[in-house]
Amino acid sequence: MTTGAKARRGQLLSTYGIGGLFPSETTSYMIVGLDEWNENRARPVSEPRLARSLRVAELKAPPAGTPRDVPVIRFPLTQVCPNPKCRRIGSLYELAKDWNVAKCVQCREKPLLTPFRLITACSRGHIDEFPYFRWLHKGAVWGEGTKHDMQMVSLGRTSSLADLVLKCSCGVTPKSLDGTFGPKALAEFGTCNGVRPWLGADSKQDCAEIPRVLQRGASNVWFPAVRSAISIPPYSEALAKLVDKHWVLLEDLDPVPQKVLENIAKSSNGKYKVEDIAAEIDRRRGALEDSDFGEDALRRDEFSALMSGRGDIGIESDFVCLPMRRDSSLPELVTEVRKVTRLREVRALYGFSRLDGVTEPGAEGLCDLSRNRTHWLPAIEVIGEGIFIALDRQRLADWAAKPFALGRQQRLQTAAGRRAAEFGRPEAPRVDIAKVAVHTLAHVLIDQLSLDAGYPAASLRERLYVDDDMAGILVYTASSDSAGSLGGVAAQASPDSFSAALREGLTRLAWCSSDPVCIESTASGTDALNLAACHACVLVPETSCELNNTFLDRALLFGTHERDEDSEGLFSAFVAAG
């Protein structure tokens, strides 16, 4: 087990999390499971709603401070000597004779070894070394006692795999790595070994998948499964955080001994009385009786809190949401505008996948973070501010029932069905065309606010609140720095500023520089899950979008070029009047 690699806490949830590969100078590491993390140095992150939705007792920030707080292992173990006169390929121990020092002992200069650029993985999340020996020797016959000293030689003509040639001292015909990326390239070598190195060298599962060959640094080697929640009253208040800090102890104590209550009150430096703490414990026990704490329930609670608003009661609250006067020039679809001057978001990692980007809890391709189920998950908290708008759900429903919206819904539903069939999923998700329209509007707001508020689009995020009873958009910026942001986004919620921003954003994106190709597109984007959407109009940085830039259609907002009643978008009249 190796330590010494460095990463920020946030990267352990988004880029280099458990089971992911972490490049460090000339080598490559893999982050190991939660069983090996130093939990004693992991600071609690208070967000009981999110913790319960993920079925754990608490959330904790990744530990930091010592090199062994978050251990790593070296992966892959297959190494290559960079010396042009050597170019030997083999396991770390074969080339270095030491598991901890990655230097080629065959060369006088003892150069640092470099990890092999290819690995194998399957859709169930297993990951393993590339079978370079079998790739070269398949079908070959050699005598007893034959020595196999292998090399990987670069022809130097291009950087493609066809220019990387494997050779062996046994005399087998040299063979390039060309063709390794085919979906069935390793089929003749058998099924996946079911290896899970992040959980230990002996952690294996039975697996019937055919492994795929990937580049070590490819983006589909590791997809995080992250769930987030906005802290809302009463969970965002200081008293709730104090009780949450001790909840692992308090949860099984009923009734709570008086001495325990007194000690907790004492830890608050006299700020709260025993009666206050007892009342908060009773309130939380009652809240826990509610069995519905999934993603949908989290969103409904947040929508209600945003609609209710919350005044500024000082630095103790992580949620300040101020109602704004609605400007009369806004389209009738927009019913409420809120200035969110302070919010706190908690993001927790609950799994990861490979190849397909599976994020559904319990799905077959979602990998475990530990050998045994733990009572906690890694999480980070970010502080920021933003704008919330509420939309008239009935108007959306009436518009979604029109032939124009239904026709575009059918196209997206067909694409979603095709995608589900390709990935072997039992059924495709239902496409809510109203949510597609709201999602596209959120991208319009992100694009415009990045110009007006002075933040790059990559620093803004969307949070959608759409179901049969609600419709709203929260566009916010959040930073792991304790100061959050500078208030530039929330300032745009003032009546005059927001009305002008919305009108300018809609007017500007009503036309795309790729029109008419863009507006007439019948399939675009990942897995054809977009219609009229491209990088010249409503696509935003991946970090800003909840749905990975899918389920977008600009025509839903502005209509199509026919400009007749049957092709009218949600904001066609508003843009025309502007």
C-alpha positions in Angstrom: 0.0 0.0 0.0 1.5 3.3 -1.1 0.9 6.9 0.2 2.2 10.3 -0.7 -0.1 11.3 -3.6 -1.9 14.6 -3.1 -5.5 15.6 -4.0 -8.0 18.1 -2.8 -11.0 16.9 -0.8 -13.4 17.9 -3.5 -11.5 15.8 -6.0 -12.0 12.7 -3.9 -15.7 12.9 -4.8 -15.6 14.2 -8.4 -12.4 13.2 -10.1 -10.2 10.8 -8.1 -12.6 9.0 -5.8 -12.6 5.5 -4.5 -11.8 3.0 -7.3 -10.6 5.8 -9.5 -7.1 6.3 -10.9 -4.9 9.1 -9.7 -1.9 10.1 -11.8 1.1 11.3 -9.8 4.3 12.4 -11.6 5.5 9.2 -13.4 3.2 6.7 -11.8 -0.5 5.9 -11.3 -2.4 5.1 -8.1 -5.9 3.9 -7.2 -7.8 5.2 -4.1 -8.8 2.4 -1.8 -12.1 1.7 -0.1 -13.5 3.4 3.0 -12.4 0.4 5.2 -8.8 1.7 5.0 -9.5 5.4 5.4 -8.6 7.1 8.7 -12.1 7.8 9.9 -10.9 9.3 13.2 -9.6 12.3 11.2 -12.8 12.7 9.1 -14.7 15.7 10.2 -18.5 15.3 10.4 -20.6 17.1 7.8 -24.1 17.8 9.1 -26.9 17.1 6.7 -29.3 14.5 8.2 -31.7 14.6 5.2 -29.1 13.6 2.8 -27.6 11.0 5.1 -30.9 9.3 5.6 -31.7 9.3 1.9 -28.4 7.4 1.4 -29.2 5.1 4.3 -26.2 6.0 6.5 -25.9 7.4 10.0 -23.6 10.3 9.1 -21.6 12.1 6.4 -17.9 13.0 6.9 -15.4 15.1 5.0 -12.5 13.1 3.6 -9.7 13.1 6.2 -6.7 15.2 5.5 -3.5 16.0 7.3 -1.3 12.9 7.1 -0.1 10.8 4.1 -2.0 7.7 5.3 -5.4 9.3 5.9 -6.6 8.2 2.5 -4.4 5.3 1.4 -3.7 4.4 -2.2 -2.3 1.4 -4.1 -0.2 1.3 -7.2 -2.3 0.5 -10.3 -1.7 -0.7 -12.9 1.3 -2.9 -11.8 2.3 -3.5 -15.4 5.3 -1.2 -16.0 7.4 -0.2 -19.0 11.0 1.0 -18.9 11.3 4.3 -20.8 15.0 3.7 -21.8 15.1 3.3 -25.6 17.8 0.7 -25.2 15.7 -1.4 -22.8 11.9 -0.9 -23.2 11.2 -3.9 -21.1 7.6 -4.6 -20.0 6.5 -6.6 -17.0 5.1 -6.3 -13.5 6.6 -3.8 -11.1 8.4 -6.5 -9.2 9.8 -8.2 -12.3 11.4 -4.9 -13.5 12.3 -3.3 -10.2 12.7 -6.2 -7.8 11.0 -4.0 -5.2 7.3 -3.3 -4.8 7.9 0.2 -3.5 10.7 1.6 -5.7 9.6 1.9 -9.4 13.0 1.9 -11.0 14.3 -0.4 -13.7 17.2 -2.5 -12.2 18.3 -3.8 -15.6 19.5 -0.3 -16.7 22.6 1.4 -15.4 20.8 4.7 -15.1 17.9 3.1 -13.2 15.2 5.2 -14.8 11.8 5.6 -13.3 9.3 3.1 -14.7 6.1 4.3 -16.3 2.7 2.5 -15.9 1.4 0.7 -19.0 -1.1 2.9 -20.8 -3.8 0.2 -21.2 -6.1 -1.5 -18.6 -9.2 -3.6 -18.8 -12.6 -3.0 -17.2 -16.2 -4.3 -17.5 -19.6 -2.7 -17.1 -19.9 -4.2 -13.6 -17.0 -2.1 -12.4 -14.3 -4.7 -12.3 -10.8 -3.5 -13.4 -7.7 -5.4 -14.1 -4.3 -5.4 -15.9 -4.1 -5.6 -19.7 -3.1 -9.2 -20.7 -0.1 -8.2 -22.7 1.6 -11.6 -22.5 -1.5 -13.4 -23.9 -2.1 -10.7 -26.5 1.3 -11.4 -28.0 1.5 -15.2 -27.5 -2.0 -16.3 -28.3 -1.7 -19.4 -30.5 2.1 -19.6 -30.1 3.9 -22.7 -29.1 7.3 -22.8 -27.4 9.5 -25.5 -25.8 9.9 -26.3 -22.1 12.2 -23.8 -20.3 11.8 -21.1 -22.8 12.6 -17.7 -21.3 10.2 -14.8 -22.0 11.8 -11.3 -21.8 9.3 -8.9 -23.2 9.7 -5.5 -24.7 7.3 -2.8 -25.9 8.9 -0.9 -28.7 7.7 2.4 -30.2 8.1 2.7 -34.0 8.0 6.5 -33.6 6.0 7.2 -36.7 2.8 8.2 -34.9 1.3 8.1 -31.3 -1.3 5.5 -32.2 -1.4 2.0 -30.8 -0.4 0.6 -34.1 3.1 2.0 -33.5 3.5 0.2 -30.2 4.8 -3.3 -30.8 5.2 -6.1 -28.3 8.3 -8.4 -28.7 9.5 -11.4 -26.8 12.8 -13.3 -26.5 11.0 -16.6 -27.2 10.9 -15.6 -30.9 7.2 -15.2 -31.4 6.2 -12.9 -34.2 6.0 -9.3 -32.9 2.6 -7.8 -32.7 1.3 -4.3 -32.3 -1.5 -3.1 -29.9 -3.7 -2.1 -32.8 -7.2 -3.6 -32.5 -7.2 -3.8 -28.7 -10.1 -1.4 -28.4 -12.6 -3.5 -30.2 -15.6 -4.5 -28.0 -14.7 -8.2 -28.5 -11.0 -7.9 -28.7 -10.5 -10.0 -25.5 -13.4 -12.4 -26.0 -11.1 -15.3 -26.8 -9.3 -14.9 -23.5 -12.4 -15.6 -21.5 -14.7 -13.6 -19.2 -13.8 -10.9 -16.7 -11.8 -12.0 -13.6 -14.1 -10.0 -11.3 -11.2 -8.2 -9.7 -11.9 -5.2 -7.3 -8.4 -4.0 -6.3 -9.7 -0.9 -4.4 -11.2 -3.4 -1.9 -8.1 -5.6 -1.6 -6.1 -8.0 -3.8 -8.3 -10.9 -2.7 -11.7 -9.2 -3.4 -13.2 -10.9 -6.4 -16.7 -11.6 -7.8 -18.0 -14.0 -10.4 -18.5 -12.1 -13.6 -19.6 -13.3 -17.0 -18.9 -10.0 -18.8 -16.3 -9.7 -21.6 -13.8 -7.0 -20.4 -13.1 -3.9 -22.5 -9.7 -2.4 -23.1 -9.4 1.3 -22.0 -6.8 4.0 -21.9 -5.6 4.4 -18.3 -6.6 8.1 -18.3 -9.9 7.7 -20.2 -12.9 9.5 -18.9 -15.1 6.4 -18.8 -12.7 4.5 -16.4 -14.6 6.1 -13.4 -18.0 7.8 -13.1 -18.9 9.1 -9.6 -22.4 8.6 -8.2 -23.0 11.8 -6.2 -26.1 12.9 -4.5 -26.5 16.5 -3.1 -28.9 18.4 -0.9 -29.4 22.1 0.0 -29.5 22.7 3.7 -32.9 24.1 4.6 -34.6 25.1 7.9 -34.7 23.7 10.5 -31.7 21.4 9.5 -29.6 24.5 8.5 -29.9 26.0 12.0 -27.0 25.9 14.5 -29.1 23.9 17.1 -29.9 21.2 14.5 -26.2 20.9 13.6 -25.2 20.6 17.3 -27.6 17.7 17.8 -26.5 16.1 14.5 -22.9 16.2 15.7 -23.9 13.8 18.5 -26.7 11.9 16.7 -24.7 8.6 16.4 -24.8 8.4 20.2 -28.2 9.9 20.7 -30.1 7.8 18.2 -30.1 4.6 20.3 -30.8 6.4 23.6 -34.5 6.7 24.3 -35.0 8.4 26.7 -31.7 10.4 26.6 -30.1 10.5 30.1 -30.2 13.9 31.8 -26.4 13.9 32.2 -25.9 13.5 28.4 -28.2 16.4 27.7 -26.4 18.5 30.2 -23.0 17.7 28.6 -24.3 18.6 25.1 -25.7 21.9 26.5 -22.3 22.5 28.1 -20.5 22.0 24.9 -22.5 24.8 23.3 -20.9 27.2 25.9 -24.3 28.0 27.4 -25.9 29.0 24.1 -28.6 26.4 24.4 -30.4 25.0 27.3 -31.2 21.4 28.1 -34.8 21.9 27.2 -33.8 23.3 23.7 -31.7 20.2 23.0 -34.3 17.8 24.2 -36.9 19.5 22.0 -34.6 19.3 18.9 -34.0 15.6 19.6 -37.8 15.0 19.8 -38.3 16.9 16.6 -35.7 14.9 14.7 -37.1 11.6 16.0 -40.5 12.6 14.6 -38.9 13.6 11.3 -37.2 10.2 11.0 -40.6 8.5 11.1 -41.2 9.8 7.6 -40.2 6.9 5.4 -40.0 9.0 2.2 -36.5 10.4 2.0 -35.5 9.7 -1.5 -34.2 12.2 -4.1 -37.8 13.3 -5.0 -38.6 14.0 -1.3 -35.4 16.0 -0.9 -36.3 18.2 -3.9 -39.9 18.7 -2.7 -38.7 19.9 0.8 -36.2 22.3 -0.8 -38.8 23.7 -3.2 -41.1 24.4 -0.3 -38.3 26.1 1.7 -37.4 28.2 -1.3 -41.0 29.2 -1.9 -41.5 30.1 1.8 -38.3 32.2 2.0 -36.1 32.9 5.0 -34.8 36.1 6.3 -31.3 36.8 7.4 -30.9 35.9 11.1 -27.1 36.2 11.2 -24.2 33.9 10.5 -25.8 30.9 12.3 -28.1 30.1 9.4 -26.9 28.6 6.2 -30.1 29.5 4.3 -31.2 33.0 3.5 -33.9 33.3 0.8 -35.5 36.7 0.2 -38.7 37.1 -1.9 -38.4 39.7 -4.6 -41.1 41.9 -6.1 -42.2 40.4 -9.4 -41.6 42.7 -12.3 -44.7 43.2 -14.5 -42.6 42.8 -17.7 -41.8 39.2 -16.8 -43.7 36.5 -18.8 -46.7 35.1 -17.0 -45.1 31.7 -16.8 -42.7 33.1 -14.2 -44.6 33.5 -11.0 -42.0 34.1 -8.3 -38.4 35.3 -8.0 -36.2 34.7 -4.9 -32.8 36.2 -4.0 -30.8 33.4 -2.3 -28.1 35.3 -0.6 -26.7 32.4 1.3 -27.0 28.6 0.8 -25.1 25.5 1.8 -24.9 22.4 -0.4 -23.7 19.1 0.8 -22.5 16.5 -1.8 -22.0 12.9 -0.9 -20.3 10.1 -2.9 -22.3 6.8 -2.6 -20.8 4.7 -5.4 -19.2 4.7 -8.8 -19.4 2.9 -12.1 -17.3 2.3 -15.2 -18.0 2.4 -18.9 -21.7 3.3 -18.7 -22.1 6.0 -16.0 -24.6 4.1 -13.9 -25.9 6.2 -10.9 -29.1 4.5 -9.8 -28.8 3.2 -6.2 -28.9 -0.6 -6.3 -28.1 -0.9 -10.0 -25.9 -3.8 -11.0 -23.1 -1.6 -12.4 -22.9 0.6 -9.3 -19.7 -0.4 -7.3 -19.4 -0.6 -3.5 -17.1 1.9 -1.7 -16.2 -0.6 1.0 -16.0 -4.4 1.7 -18.5 -4.1 4.5 -21.4 -1.6 4.8 -20.2 1.4 6.7 -22.2 3.8 8.8 -20.8 6.9 6.9 -20.1 8.2 3.5 -17.6 10.8 2.3 -19.1 14.3 1.6 -18.1 17.9 1.2 -20.0 21.1 1.9 -19.9 24.2 -0.3 -21.3 27.7 0.5 -22.7 30.0 -2.2 -25.6 32.1 -3.4 -28.0 32.2 -6.3 -31.4 33.0 -7.9 -34.6 30.9 -7.7 -37.5 31.3 -10.0 -40.9 29.5 -9.7 -43.0 28.7 -12.8 -46.7 28.2 -13.2 -47.1 24.4 -13.3 -50.6 24.5 -14.8 -49.5 26.7 -17.7 -46.6 24.2 -18.3 -49.0 21.3 -18.2 -51.4 23.0 -20.7 -48.6 23.7 -23.1 -47.1 20.2 -22.7 -50.5 18.8 -23.9 -50.3 20.6 -27.3 -49.3 18.7 -30.5 -46.0 20.5 -30.9 -44.8 19.5 -27.4 -46.1 16.0 -27.7 -44.4 15.4 -31.0 -41.0 16.5 -29.7 -41.6 14.4 -26.6 -42.1 11.3 -28.7 -38.8 11.9 -30.5 -36.9 12.1 -27.2 -38.8 9.1 -25.8 -37.8 7.0 -28.8 -34.1 8.0 -28.3 -34.4 7.1 -24.6 -35.8 3.7 -25.4 -33.0 3.0 -27.9 -30.5 4.0 -25.3 -32.0 1.7 -22.6 -32.0 -1.2 -25.1 -28.4 -0.7 -26.0 -27.4 -0.8 -22.3 -29.6 -3.7 -21.5 -31.8 -1.8 -19.1 -35.4 -3.1 -18.4 -37.1 0.2 -19.3 -36.4 3.7 -20.5 -37.1 6.7 -18.2 -40.3 8.6 -19.0 -39.5 11.8 -20.8 -41.3 14.7 -19.2 -41.4 17.4 -21.9 -42.2 20.1 -19.4 -39.0 19.2 -17.5 -37.0 19.3 -20.8 -38.3 22.8 -21.4 -37.5 23.9 -17.8 -34.1 22.3 -18.1 -33.4 24.3 -21.3 -34.5 27.5 -19.7 -32.1 26.8 -16.8 -29.2 26.7 -19.4 -30.4 30.0 -20.9 -30.2 31.5 -17.4 -26.7 30.1 -16.8 -25.4 31.4 -20.1 -26.8 34.9 -19.4 -25.9 35.1 -15.7 -22.3 34.2 -16.6 -22.2 37.4 -18.6 -24.1 39.7 -16.2 -22.8 38.4 -12.9 -19.2 38.1 -13.9 -18.7 34.4 -13.1 -17.6 31.9 -15.7 -20.3 29.5 -16.7 -18.4 26.5 -15.2 -18.8 28.0 -11.7 -22.6 28.2 -12.0 -24.8 25.2 -11.4 -28.5 24.3 -11.9 -30.9 22.6 -9.6 -34.2 21.6 -11.1 -37.5 21.2 -9.2 -40.0 19.6 -11.6 -42.8 17.1 -11.0 -46.5 17.0 -11.3 -47.0 19.6 -8.6 -44.0 22.0 -8.8 -41.8 23.7 -11.3 -38.8 25.8 -10.4 -35.1 26.5 -11.2 -32.3 27.3 -8.8 -29.1 28.7 -10.5 -26.3 29.2 -8.0 -22.6 29.3 -7.5 -21.0 27.4 -4.7 -17.4 27.2 -3.4 -15.7 25.0 -0.8 -14.2 28.2 0.5 -15.9 29.3 3.7 -16.6 32.7 2.3 -18.6 31.3 -0.6 -19.0 33.7 -3.5 -19.2 37.5 -3.7 -23.0 37.9 -4.2 -22.9 38.7 -7.9 -25.5 36.1 -8.8 -27.9 36.9 -6.1 -27.7 40.6 -7.0 -29.2 39.8 -10.4 -32.5 38.8 -8.7 -33.6 42.4 -8.2 -36.7 43.1 -10.3 -35.2 45.3 -13.0 -32.0 43.2 -13.3 -33.6 39.8 -13.6 -36.3 40.9 -16.0 -33.7 42.4 -18.3 -31.4 39.4 -17.9 -34.2 37.0 -18.8 -35.3 39.0 -21.8 -31.8 39.4 -23.1 -30.9 35.7 -22.6 -34.1 34.5 -24.4 -33.7 37.0 -27.2 -30.0 36.2 -27.7 -30.5 32.4 -27.8 -33.7 32.5 -29.9 -31.2 32.3 -32.8 -28.2 30.1 -32.9 -25.2 30.6 -35.2 -25.7 27.1 -36.3 -29.3 27.7 -37.4 -31.1 26.4 -39.4 -29.2 23.1 -38.8 -29.5 23.4 -35.0 -33.2 24.3 -34.8 -34.1 21.6 -37.3 -32.1 18.9 -35.7 -34.0 15.7 -35.0 -31.3 14.1 -32.9 -28.2 15.4 -31.3 -25.9 15.1 -28.3 -25.1 12.1 -26.2 -27.1 9.0 -27.3 -29.3 11.4 -29.4 -31.0 12.7 -26.2 -31.2 16.3 -27.4 -33.1 17.9 -30.2 -32.3 21.6 -31.0 -29.2 22.1 -28.8 -25.5 22.6 -29.6 -22.4 24.2 -28.2 -23.2 27.5 -30.0 -26.4 27.9 -28.0 -27.7 26.0 -24.9 -25.0 23.5 -24.0 -23.1 24.4 -20.9 -20.0 23.0 -19.1 -20.6 19.5 -17.8 -20.0 20.7 -14.2 -23.0 23.0 -14.5 -25.6 20.6 -15.7 -27.4 17.9 -13.6 -28.2 15.8 -16.6 -24.9 15.8 -18.4 -26.1 18.1 -21.2 -28.9 15.7 -22.2 -32.7 16.3 -22.6 -32.4 19.8 -24.1 -34.4 21.3 -26.8 -34.2 25.0 -27.7 -37.3 24.7 -30.0 -39.5 24.1 -26.9 -38.7 27.7 -25.8 -38.8 29.5 -29.2 -40.7 27.3 -31.6 -39.4 26.3 -35.0 -39.0 28.2 -38.2 -42.6 27.4 -39.4 -43.8 30.1 -36.9 -47.3 28.8 -37.0 -49.6 28.1 -34.0 -48.7 24.4 -33.9 -45.0 25.1 -33.5 -45.1 27.8 -30.9 -42.6 27.6 -28.0 -43.1 28.6 -24.3 -41.5 32.1 -24.8 -42.3 32.7 -28.5 -44.7 35.6 -27.7 -42.4 37.1 -25.0 -39.4 37.2 -27.4 -41.5 38.6 -30.3 -42.9 41.3 -28.0 -39.4 42.3 -26.9 
